[in-house]
Amino acid sequence: MSVRMGIVNLVSVLVLMIEVMASYDPGFQANGLSMNYYLMSCPFADNIVKDTVSEALQSDPSLAAALLRMHFHDCFIEGCDASILIDSTKDNTAEKDSPANLSLRGYEIIDDAKQQLETQCPGVVSCADIGGGPYYDIPKARKDGRRSKIEDTINLPIQLSTTPSSLERLGNVGSVSKMWLLSQEHIH
């Protein structure tokens, strides 16, 4: 499959994922989110993120699916709040260290984009708003989560989940066809 066709498939799955997450998480499309949220406070934010992600995808096209999967795992828990990025401490095991999340990749891309954003606009752009990339946009103005606990990941589908198990875990998300499409990233 060509890289372009893979990107088209990824965008299709992303649109479906956003639709599913919006139906699963009432806060996903909360008032105040905007595609132009950083237009005045950090006008180059979208370009920085898009350029960072594009550069990473040129090196490794499989990171597109990895970033999509990370975004899904983040949104599945407490909404799209970047809590998946929080590291564990001696007193708390974070979502990132859950067995369901150990195979996630792409953290370095988010870190790179955040570092560049902090250079241009210190303290302005949330990690939760770094998602997206060169091929899709997501509404901005989400706040970063401050809570990340491994026990919150108990219902996340894991890579080796069976179809009945995934259907049970994703039962609130929508139809069987939506679950199947979302689960395909785990296979590829």
C-alpha positions, 0 to 999 in steps of 0.5 A: 500500500502506498504511503498516500493511501495509508494516509487516506485510510488514517484520515478516514479512521481519525474522522470516525474516531472523533465521531465515536469519541464525541458520542462517548465523551460529552466533554469532547466537543465542549463549548469554547473549543475552536480551530483558531484558539491560538491565532492571537496568542501563538499564531504559529502553533499549528504550523509548528505541530504540523511541521514536527509531525510531518518531519517525523512521518517522513522518517517513519510513516508508521508513526501516523498510526501510533499517534492516532492510537495514542490519541485514542488511548488518551481520549478513552480515559478522561477525555482528550486531556494529554494525561497519557503523557504524565510520567509515573512517580514513586507514589503513583503509577500513571496511565502511560505505564499500564499494560494497555499503553506500554506499546504506545509510540510517538511520545518523542514527537509530542515532546519535540513539538512542545519544546518548540512551542515553549520556545515560541510561546512559553506557557501558552499551548497545552499538551492536549492541543498538540494532537493532530498533525499535517493531515487533520485538525482537531479543535483547540482550547483543551486543558491538560489533565493533572491526574493520571492513574493506572487503574483508570486504564482497566477498560482500555482495549489491549492489543491482544483483546478478543473481539468479544472482549473488545466489544464489551470494553467499547460497548458504549462507543457505538456500533460493531463496525465502529469498534472494528475500524478503531481496533484495526490500528492495533493490528497494523 
